[in-house]
Amino acid sequence: MARNRYVGEIRISKRTVQIGYEVYPLANISRVRSVELIPGGKRATYYPLREIAILALLAIPVAAAFNAVLPEAALTPDDEERVRQIATGVAVVAGGRLAYLFCLLFYRIVLRPRRYMLVIETAGTQYTAMSGTAYDEIERIKGEIVDAIENPPQQERIVQVRGDLVMGDKIGRDKYQQSGSGNHINAGR
């Protein structure tokens, strides 16, 4: 399975940590932390609720007006049938859109995997060292880096990285923005 595949290695020496192609001096690392990515904008978890509410609020008065006006209108049977067909078509399209939005909401709440990032701060600047869904692996690597800061190894140590992770600041197909205020990551802005 691809989730436990070999991703790469981290090299920890007496003075540096190398993650992918990036090298961080141990003495300059002020903080190492793992952060959960919170999707924002149109990728936000509850974003479809707004459109669901709007469709529901529009459908109720339109259906009530349709049922009140149509019987009193002086239409020929052919015209009345055409109006009913158009109303049925609009209802099918709106129902399809609602079904899509509910499926999207279900995916975002239940099925979408949580994504995490390993963030290294040096002199106030944050760098995304790696990201992915393998939270335990990110925590393990964070522990290795913190241990190396507190107790630098005498010889270079190589840490194997496995799992659903991406080395560096590449986060896959989604675009995420990192923000220092509030210690959160916003996605999709």
C-alpha distance (Angstrom), angle and dihedral (degrees) to the residues before:
residue distance angle dihedral
M1 . . .
A2 3.81 . .
R3 3.80 94.5 .
N4 3.81 93.2 74.5
R5 3.78 98.0 41.2
Y6 3.78 124.4 132.4
V7 3.81 109.4 -93.7
G8 3.77 103.5 175.1
E9 3.74 142.3 -81.3
I10 3.76 139.8 -80.3
R11 3.78 118.5 -139.7
I12 3.78 116.4 -149.8
S13 3.79 117.3 -171.4
K14 3.77 133.2 168.8
R15 3.80 93.6 -81.2
T16 3.82 108.6 13.9
V17 3.79 144.9 46.0
Q18 3.80 116.5 -149.5
I19 3.81 116.6 -160.0
G20 3.77 111.2 177.6
Y21 3.79 106.3 -46.3
E22 3.80 94.5 -24.4
V23 3.81 121.5 96.1
Y24 3.80 120.6 -161.6
P25 3.82 122.0 -168.7
L26 3.81 108.4 -127.0
A27 3.80 91.6 -139.3
N28 3.83 91.6 57.7
I29 3.81 97.5 49.8
S30 3.79 107.2 105.6
R31 3.81 99.0 172.5
V32 3.80 139.4 8.0
R33 3.78 117.8 -166.5
S34 3.76 144.0 157.6
V35 3.79 117.6 -127.4
E36 3.79 130.7 -169.1
L37 3.79 112.8 -129.4
I38 3.80 111.4 -122.7
P39 3.81 110.8 -158.5
G40 3.78 113.5 -133.0
G41 3.77 137.4 -173.0
K42 3.80 115.0 18.8
R43 3.81 90.2 -11.5
A44 3.81 91.8 60.0
T45 3.78 114.9 122.4
Y46 3.81 98.2 -119.6
Y47 3.81 98.0 33.8
P48 3.86 94.1 109.6
L49 3.83 91.0 59.0
R50 3.80 91.1 76.7
E51 3.79 93.0 57.1
I52 3.81 91.6 43.4
A53 3.82 90.1 53.7
I54 3.81 92.5 47.2
L55 3.82 92.5 49.7
A56 3.80 91.2 47.8
L57 3.81 92.9 47.7
L58 3.81 91.4 48.9
A59 3.81 95.6 44.1
I60 3.80 96.5 55.7
P61 3.85 98.5 56.3
V62 3.82 92.7 38.6
A63 3.82 91.8 52.3
A64 3.81 91.5 46.1
A65 3.81 92.0 49.4
F66 3.80 91.1 46.4
N67 3.82 92.2 52.5
A68 3.82 92.3 45.4
V69 3.83 99.0 45.3
L70 3.81 103.1 36.4
P71 3.84 98.8 63.6
E72 3.82 91.6 48.9
A73 3.80 95.4 46.4
A74 3.75 116.4 99.6
L75 3.78 98.4 -125.5
T76 3.74 129.6 153.6
P77 3.80 114.9 -117.0
D78 3.83 90.8 -106.5
D79 3.81 92.3 52.1
E80 3.80 91.2 45.8
E81 3.82 89.9 52.3
R82 3.83 91.4 50.0
V83 3.81 91.5 50.3
R84 3.81 90.4 49.9
Q85 3.82 91.1 49.7
I86 3.80 91.3 50.4
A87 3.81 90.8 47.9
T88 3.80 90.4 49.2
G89 3.82 90.7 50.2
V90 3.81 91.7 50.3
A91 3.82 90.2 48.1
V92 3.83 91.3 50.4
V93 3.82 92.1 50.0
A94 3.82 92.0 46.9
G95 3.82 90.6 46.5
G96 3.81 90.6 50.4
R97 3.79 90.9 50.7
L98 3.81 90.7 48.8
A99 3.81 91.0 49.6
Y100 3.82 90.1 50.8
L101 3.82 91.6 49.2
F102 3.81 92.5 49.0
C103 3.83 90.6 49.2
L104 3.82 89.6 49.2
L105 3.81 90.8 49.6
F106 3.82 91.1 48.5
Y107 3.82 90.7 50.8
R108 3.79 92.7 49.3
I109 3.81 94.8 47.3
V110 3.81 101.3 37.6
L111 3.81 112.3 16.0
R112 3.81 108.4 30.3
P113 3.81 109.3 100.4
R114 3.78 117.6 -127.2
R115 3.78 115.0 -111.9
Y116 3.78 125.7 -146.6
M117 3.78 136.3 -170.2
L118 3.77 133.7 -151.4
V119 3.80 104.9 -137.9
I120 3.79 123.0 -166.2
E121 3.80 118.7 -164.9
T122 3.79 120.9 -156.9
A123 3.81 119.0 179.1
G124 3.80 92.4 -21.3
T125 3.81 95.9 -48.3
Q126 3.80 118.6 114.9
Y127 3.79 121.7 -142.5
T128 3.78 124.9 -171.9
A129 3.79 103.4 -133.5
M130 3.81 96.3 179.8
S131 3.76 141.3 -19.1
G132 3.78 139.9 -165.4
T133 3.79 145.2 105.4
A134 3.83 97.8 -72.7
Y135 3.82 98.5 99.7
D136 3.82 94.7 169.7
E137 3.80 91.3 53.9
I138 3.81 91.8 49.2
E139 3.81 90.0 50.2
R140 3.82 90.8 48.8
I141 3.80 91.9 51.3
K142 3.80 91.0 45.8
G143 3.80 88.3 54.2
E144 3.82 91.3 49.8
I145 3.81 91.7 52.0
V146 3.81 93.6 46.1
D147 3.80 89.7 48.5
A148 3.81 89.9 51.0
I149 3.82 91.0 50.8
E150 3.80 91.8 51.3
N151 3.79 96.0 38.1
P152 3.86 113.0 18.9
P153 3.81 113.2 -151.6
Q154 3.80 118.4 -115.2
Q155 3.82 91.8 -137.7
E156 3.78 130.6 32.3
R157 3.80 111.5 -82.4
I158 3.80 122.4 -156.6
V159 3.80 118.6 -149.9
Q160 3.81 116.1 -162.7
V161 3.81 114.9 -137.2
R162 3.80 120.0 -151.3
G163 3.77 135.0 167.9
D164 3.76 139.4 51.3
L165 3.80 95.6 -30.9
V166 3.78 137.8 128.3
M167 3.79 119.3 -148.7
G168 3.80 117.1 -132.9
D169 3.77 128.6 8.2
K170 3.80 95.2 -45.1
I171 3.78 108.2 113.5
G172 3.78 101.3 -176.6
R173 3.77 123.5 -108.1
D174 3.81 97.0 -24.6
K175 3.77 120.9 81.3
Y176 3.77 114.1 -130.8
Q177 3.77 128.5 -176.1
Q178 3.75 121.7 -149.8
S179 3.79 119.3 -140.4
G180 3.78 128.3 -170.6
S181 3.79 95.2 -158.4
G182 3.78 111.8 90.4
N183 3.82 91.8 0.6
H184 3.79 95.8 -98.8
I185 3.76 138.7 125.1
N186 3.82 119.8 -133.5
A187 3.76 121.0 -156.2
G188 3.76 131.3 -154.0
R189 3.80 103.3 13.5
